[in-house]
Every structure is written in structure tokens, then in C-alpha cells.
Amino acid sequence: MSEKMISETEAKLATHEAICAERYEGIQKSFANGSKRMTKIEYLLYIVIVAVLFGPGAAAQFVAKVLGL
């Protein structure tokens, strides 16, 4: 292999690694945002479960306790 071909391959690999690092960072941010959304959905499901099992009054008390009111 010629020296030029090795340098060209190394340059392409470095570029590829940089692009993949940016994509990985974006994926990690997406996971973090998704985790926040899932936490909100989880709380909403708890409220619905309480409302169905114990009635709307108990759900209101549960929400007040969760929100610290």
C-alpha cells in the first residue's frame, strides 16, 4: 500500500469516527428526553389508577400529595 492510500484511509476513518460521535451524543440526548417523558407518563398512569380504583376524590388527594399542595 502506498503512503498516500494509508493517509487517505486514516482521514476517512477519523471523519467517520467524528460523525459517529455526534450521532451518539444525539442519541444520548434523545434517551434523556425520553426518560423525562416516561416519568411524566408514569405519574399520569398512577393518577388514573387511583381515580379508577378509589374515585375522583381520592385521586384529587393523591395529586395534592404528589404535587405537595
LUMGUDO-300132 format. One record per residue: residue number from 1; x, z, y of N, C-alpha, C in turn; residue in one letter. Coordinates in steps of 0.05 Angstrom, whole numbers, plus 5000, padded with zeros to 4 digits. Layout:
LUMGUDO-300132
<node k="NUM" n_X="X" n_Z="Z" n_Y="Y" ca_X="X" ca_Z="Z" ca_Y="Y" c_X="X" c_Z="Z" c_Y="Y" r="A"/>
...
//
This chain:
LUMGUDO-300132
<node k="1" n_X="5017" n_Z="5000" n_Y="4976" ca_X="5000" ca_Z="5000" ca_Y="5000" c_X="5018" c_Z="5000" c_Y="5025" r="M"/>
<node k="2" n_X="5008" n_Z="4987" n_Y="5044" ca_X="5024" ca_Z="4986" ca_Y="5069" c_X="5018" c_Z="5010" c_Y="5086" r="S"/>
<node k="3" n_X="5036" n_Z="5016" n_Y="5104" ca_X="5033" ca_Z="5039" ca_Y="5122" c_X="5009" c_Z="5036" c_Y="5140" r="E"/>
<node k="4" n_X="5003" n_Z="5011" n_Y="5148" ca_X="4980" ca_Z="5005" ca_Y="5165" c_X="4954" c_Z="5012" c_Y="5151" r="K"/>
<node k="5" n_X="4953" n_Z="5004" n_Y="5125" ca_X="4928" ca_Z="5009" ca_Y="5110" c_X="4923" c_Z="5039" c_Y="5106" r="M"/>
<node k="6" n_X="4945" n_Z="5054" n_Y="5102" ca_X="4942" ca_Z="5083" ca_Y="5099" c_X="4932" c_Z="5096" c_Y="5125" r="I"/>
<node k="7" n_X="4944" n_Z="5088" n_Y="5147" ca_X="4935" ca_Z="5099" ca_Y="5173" c_X="4906" c_Z="5092" c_Y="5179" r="S"/>
<node k="8" n_X="4898" n_Z="5067" n_Y="5172" ca_X="4871" ca_Z="5059" ca_Y="5177" c_X="4852" c_Z="5075" c_Y="5159" r="E"/>
<node k="9" n_X="4859" n_Z="5080" n_Y="5135" ca_X="4843" ca_Z="5096" ca_Y="5117" c_X="4840" c_Z="5125" c_Y="5126" r="T"/>
<node k="10" n_X="4862" n_Z="5136" n_Y="5136" ca_X="4862" ca_Z="5163" ca_Y="5146" c_X="4844" c_Z="5165" c_Y="5171" r="E"/>
<node k="11" n_X="4846" n_Z="5145" n_Y="5188" ca_X="4829" ca_Z="5145" ca_Y="5212" c_X="4799" c_Z="5143" c_Y="5205" r="A"/>
<node k="12" n_X="4793" n_Z="5126" n_Y="5186" ca_X="4765" ca_Z="5124" ca_Y="5177" c_X="4755" c_Z="5151" c_Y="5165" r="K"/>
<node k="13" n_X="4772" n_Z="5163" n_Y="5149" ca_X="4765" ca_Z="5189" ca_Y="5136" c_X="4761" c_Z="5210" c_Y="5157" r="L"/>
<node k="14" n_X="4778" n_Z="5211" n_Y="5178" ca_X="4776" ca_Z="5231" ca_Y="5199" c_X="4749" c_Z="5227" c_Y="5214" r="A"/>
<node k="15" n_X="4743" n_Z="5202" n_Y="5220" ca_X="4718" ca_Z="5195" ca_Y="5233" c_X="4694" c_Z="5204" c_Y="5216" r="T"/>
<node k="16" n_X="4695" n_Z="5198" n_Y="5191" ca_X="4674" ca_Z="5205" ca_Y="5172" c_X="4670" c_Z="5236" c_Y="5171" r="H"/>
<node k="17" n_X="4692" n_Z="5250" n_Y="5170" ca_X="4691" ca_Z="5280" ca_Y="5169" c_X="4678" c_Z="5291" c_Y="5195" r="E"/>
<node k="18" n_X="4685" n_Z="5279" n_Y="5218" ca_X="4674" ca_Z="5288" ca_Y="5243" c_X="4644" c_Z="5283" c_Y="5244" r="A"/>
<node k="19" n_X="4635" n_Z="5260" n_Y="5236" ca_X="4607" ca_Z="5254" ca_Y="5235" c_X="4592" c_Z="5273" c_Y="5217" r="I"/>
<node k="20" n_X="4603" n_Z="5278" n_Y="5193" ca_X="4590" ca_Z="5296" ca_Y="5174" c_X="4589" c_Z="5324" c_Y="5185" r="C"/>
<node k="21" n_X="4609" n_Z="5333" n_Y="5199" ca_X="4609" ca_Z="5360" ca_Y="5211" c_X="4586" c_Z="5362" c_Y="5231" r="A"/>
<node k="22" n_X="4582" n_Z="5342" n_Y="5248" ca_X="4560" ca_Z="5342" ca_Y="5267" c_X="4533" c_Z="5342" c_Y="5253" r="E"/>
<node k="23" n_X="4530" n_Z="5327" n_Y="5232" ca_X="4505" ca_Z="5326" ca_Y="5217" c_X="4500" c_Z="5354" c_Y="5204" r="R"/>
<node k="24" n_X="4520" n_Z="5366" n_Y="5193" ca_X="4518" ca_Z="5392" ca_Y="5180" c_X="4509" c_Z="5413" c_Y="5200" r="Y"/>
<node k="25" n_X="4520" n_Z="5412" n_Y="5224" ca_X="4512" ca_Z="5430" ca_Y="5245" c_X="4483" c_Z="5427" c_Y="5253" r="E"/>
<node k="26" n_X="4474" n_Z="5402" n_Y="5254" ca_X="4446" ca_Z="5397" ca_Y="5260" c_X="4427" c_Z="5407" c_Y="5238" r="G"/>
<node k="27" n_X="4436" n_Z="5404" n_Y="5213" ca_X="4420" ca_Z="5414" ca_Y="5190" c_X="4418" c_Z="5445" c_Y="5192" r="I"/>
<node k="28" n_X="4440" n_Z="5458" n_Y="5198" ca_X="4440" ca_Z="5487" ca_Y="5200" c_X="4421" c_Z="5497" c_Y="5222" r="Q"/>
<node k="29" n_X="4421" n_Z="5483" n_Y="5245" ca_X="4403" ca_Z="5490" ca_Y="5267" c_X="4374" c_Z="5486" c_Y="5258" r="K"/>
<node k="30" n_X="4369" n_Z="5465" n_Y="5243" ca_X="4342" ca_Z="5459" ca_Y="5233" c_X="4333" c_Z="5481" c_Y="5214" r="S"/>
<node k="31" n_X="4351" n_Z="5491" n_Y="5197" ca_X="4344" ca_Z="5513" ca_Y="5178" c_X="4338" c_Z="5538" c_Y="5194" r="F"/>
<node k="32" n_X="4353" n_Z="5544" n_Y="5215" ca_X="4349" ca_Z="5568" ca_Y="5231" c_X="4321" c_Z="5567" c_Y="5245" r="A"/>
<node k="33" n_X="4315" n_Z="5543" n_Y="5256" ca_X="4289" ca_Z="5540" ca_Y="5269" c_X="4266" c_Z="5542" c_Y="5249" r="N"/>
<node k="34" n_X="4270" n_Z="5531" n_Y="5225" ca_X="4250" ca_Z="5532" ca_Y="5204" c_X="4246" c_Z="5560" c_Y="5195" r="G"/>
<node k="35" n_X="4267" n_Z="5576" n_Y="5194" ca_X="4264" ca_Z="5604" ca_Y="5186" c_X="4247" c_Z="5619" c_Y="5205" r="S"/>
<node k="36" n_X="4251" n_Z="5614" n_Y="5231" ca_X="4234" ca_Z="5628" ca_Y="5252" c_X="4205" c_Z="5620" c_Y="5248" r="K"/>
<node k="37" n_X="4200" n_Z="5595" n_Y="5244" ca_X="4173" ca_Z="5585" ca_Y="5240" c_X="4160" c_Z="5598" c_Y="5215" r="R"/>
<node k="38" n_X="4175" n_Z="5600" n_Y="5194" ca_X="4165" ca_Z="5612" ca_Y="5169" c_X="4158" c_Z="5641" c_Y="5173" r="M"/>
<node k="39" n_X="4174" n_Z="5655" n_Y="5189" ca_X="4168" ca_Z="5683" ca_Y="5194" c_X="4141" c_Z="5685" c_Y="5209" r="T"/>
<node k="40" n_X="4136" n_Z="5668" n_Y="5228" ca_X="4111" ca_Z="5669" ca_Y="5243" c_X="4088" c_Z="5662" c_Y="5224" r="K"/>
<node k="41" n_X="4091" n_Z="5643" n_Y="5207" ca_X="4070" ca_Z="5636" ca_Y="5187" c_X="4065" c_Z="5659" c_Y="5168" r="I"/>
<node k="42" n_X="4086" n_Z="5673" n_Y="5160" ca_X="4083" ca_Z="5696" ca_Y="5142" c_X="4066" c_Z="5717" c_Y="5155" r="E"/>
<node k="43" n_X="4071" n_Z="5723" n_Y="5180" ca_X="4055" ca_Z="5744" ca_Y="5194" c_X="4026" c_Z="5735" c_Y="5197" r="Y"/>
<node k="44" n_X="4022" n_Z="5710" n_Y="5203" ca_X="3994" ca_Z="5700" ca_Y="5205" c_X="3980" c_Z="5702" c_Y="5178" r="L"/>
<node k="45" n_X="3994" n_Z="5697" n_Y="5156" ca_X="3982" ca_Z="5700" ca_Y="5130" c_X="3975" c_Z="5729" c_Y="5124" r="L"/>
<node k="46" n_X="3992" n_Z="5748" n_Y="5132" ca_X="3985" ca_Z="5776" ca_Y="5128" c_X="3960" c_Z="5783" c_Y="5143" r="Y"/>
<node k="47" n_X="3957" n_Z="5774" n_Y="5167" ca_X="3933" ca_Z="5779" ca_Y="5183" c_X="3908" c_Z="5768" c_Y="5170" r="I"/>
<node k="48" n_X="3910" n_Z="5744" n_Y="5160" ca_X="3888" ca_Z="5731" ca_Y="5146" c_X="3880" c_Z="5747" c_Y="5121" r="V"/>
<node k="49" n_X="3900" n_Z="5756" n_Y="5106" ca_X="3895" ca_Z="5771" ca_Y="5082" c_X="3881" c_Z="5797" c_Y="5089" r="I"/>
<node k="50" n_X="3890" n_Z="5811" n_Y="5109" ca_X="3877" ca_Z="5836" ca_Y="5117" c_X="3849" c_Z="5831" c_Y="5127" r="V"/>
<node k="51" n_X="3845" n_Z="5810" n_Y="5142" ca_X="3818" ca_Z="5803" ca_Y="5152" c_X="3799" c_Z="5797" c_Y="5129" r="A"/>
<node k="52" n_X="3809" n_Z="5783" n_Y="5109" ca_X="3791" ca_Z="5776" ca_Y="5086" c_X="3785" c_Z="5800" c_Y="5069" r="V"/>
<node k="53" n_X="3806" n_Z="5817" n_Y="5064" ca_X="3802" ca_Z="5840" ca_Y="5046" c_X="3787" c_Z="5863" c_Y="5059" r="L"/>
<node k="54" n_X="3793" n_Z="5869" n_Y="5084" ca_X="3783" ca_Z="5893" ca_Y="5097" c_X="3764" c_Z="5888" c_Y="5120" r="F"/>
<node k="55" n_X="3760" n_Z="5863" n_Y="5128" ca_X="3742" ca_Z="5857" ca_Y="5150" c_X="3757" c_Z="5854" c_Y="5177" r="G"/>
<node k="56" n_X="3743" n_Z="5843" n_Y="5197" ca_X="3757" ca_Z="5837" ca_Y="5222" c_X="3766" c_Z="5862" c_Y="5237" r="P"/>
<node k="57" n_X="3753" n_Z="5885" n_Y="5234" ca_X="3761" ca_Z="5909" ca_Y="5248" c_X="3788" c_Z="5919" c_Y="5239" r="G"/>
<node k="58" n_X="3792" n_Z="5918" n_Y="5212" ca_X="3818" ca_Z="5926" ca_Y="5201" c_X="3840" c_Z="5906" c_Y="5209" r="A"/>
<node k="59" n_X="3833" n_Z="5881" n_Y="5210" ca_X="3852" ca_Z="5861" ca_Y="5218" c_X="3861" c_Z="5866" c_Y="5247" r="A"/>
<node k="60" n_X="3842" n_Z="5873" n_Y="5264" ca_X="3849" ca_Z="5878" ca_Y="5292" c_X="3868" c_Z="5902" c_Y="5294" r="A"/>
<node k="61" n_X="3863" n_Z="5923" n_Y="5279" ca_X="3881" ca_Z="5946" ca_Y="5279" c_X="3908" c_Z="5939" c_Y="5268" r="Q"/>
<node k="62" n_X="3909" n_Z="5922" n_Y="5248" ca_X="3934" ca_Z="5913" ca_Y="5236" c_X="3951" c_Z="5898" c_Y="5257" r="F"/>
<node k="63" n_X="3937" n_Z="5880" n_Y="5271" ca_X="3951" ca_Z="5864" ca_Y="5292" c_X="3961" c_Z="5882" c_Y="5314" r="V"/>
<node k="64" n_X="3945" n_Z="5901" n_Y="5321" ca_X="3954" ca_Z="5920" ca_Y="5342" c_X="3979" c_Z="5935" c_Y="5333" r="A"/>
<node k="65" n_X="3980" n_Z="5944" n_Y="5308" ca_X="4003" ca_Z="5958" ca_Y="5298" c_X="4028" c_Z="5940" c_Y="5297" r="K"/>
<node k="66" n_X="4024" n_Z="5915" n_Y="5288" ca_X="4046" ca_Z="5897" ca_Y="5286" c_X="4058" c_Z="5890" c_Y="5314" r="V"/>
<node k="67" n_X="4040" n_Z="5887" n_Y="5333" ca_X="4049" ca_Z="5880" ca_Y="5360" c_X="4057" c_Z="5904" c_Y="5376" r="L"/>
<node k="68" n_X="4052" n_Z="5928" n_Y="5366" ca_X="4060" ca_Z="5953" ca_Y="5379" c_X="4041" c_Z="5960" c_Y="5402" r="G"/>
<node k="69" n_X="4016" n_Z="5953" n_Y="5400" ca_X="3997" ca_Z="5959" ca_Y="5421" c_X="3983" c_Z="5985" c_Y="5416" r="L"/>
//
